[in-house]
């Protein structure tokens, strides 16, 4: 299950128990702060819209499980 929580009071704002066919173990917020990259025991990275909890893109081509993620804005030198 994937949930979006309100940090001010701990309420679950939206959840989706069928979003991913695997247990997510790595997550990285993308620079636009709306989307997150999620992966785990899979050879793909799913880009999820955190407002709707829907997968908007899947990046494939990895030869093994994805065990780490890091995102930065390639247009900003401050991110590097």
C-alpha positions in Angstrom: 0.0 0.0 0.0 1.2 3.5 -0.8 -0.2 6.5 1.2 0.2 10.2 1.2 0.3 11.6 4.7 -0.5 15.1 6.1 2.6 15.8 8.2 0.8 18.4 10.3 -1.7 15.9 11.8 -0.8 12.5 10.6 -3.9 11.9 8.5 -3.7 9.7 5.5 -4.9 12.0 2.6 -5.0 9.4 -0.2 -4.0 5.7 -0.5 -3.8 3.0 -3.1 -3.3 -0.6 -2.1 -3.0 -1.8 -5.7 -0.6 0.8 -7.1 2.5 -1.4 -7.3 2.9 -5.1 -8.0 5.9 -5.2 -5.5 6.8 -3.8 -2.1 8.5 -0.5 -2.6 11.9 -0.2 -0.9 13.4 3.0 -2.4 11.7 6.3 -3.1 13.0 9.7 -4.3 11.0 12.9 -4.6 11.6 14.5 -8.0 12.5 18.2 -8.4 9.0 19.2 -9.3 7.9 17.9 -5.8 4.7 16.4 -7.3 6.2 13.2 -8.6 8.2 10.5 -6.9 10.4 7.7 -8.3 9.7 4.4 -6.7 11.3 1.0 -7.0 12.2 -2.1 -5.1 12.6 -5.8 -6.0 12.0 -5.0 -9.6 14.1 -4.1 -12.6 12.0 -0.9 -13.3 11.5 2.5 -11.8 7.9 3.8 -11.6 7.2 7.5 -11.6 4.1 8.2 -9.4 2.0 11.3 -9.3 1.7 12.0 -5.5 -1.6 13.9 -5.9 -3.4 11.1 -7.7 -1.3 8.0 -6.7 -1.2 6.8 -10.3 1.8 5.6 -12.2 2.5 8.1 -15.0 5.6 6.4 -16.5 7.7 3.3 -16.0 11.4 3.4 -16.8 12.7 -0.1 -17.8 16.0 -1.5 -18.8 17.8 -2.2 -15.6 19.6 -5.5 -15.4 18.9 -6.1 -11.7 16.8 -4.9 -8.8 16.9 -1.1 -8.3 18.4 -0.6 -4.8 18.8 3.2 -4.7 17.4 6.4 -6.3 18.6 10.0 -6.3 16.9 12.8 -8.3 18.2 16.3 -9.1 17.3 19.1 -11.5 19.8 18.9 -14.4 19.1 22.6 -15.1 20.3 23.8 -11.7 24.0 23.8 -10.8 23.0 24.1 -7.1 21.6 20.6 -7.1 24.9 19.0 -8.1 
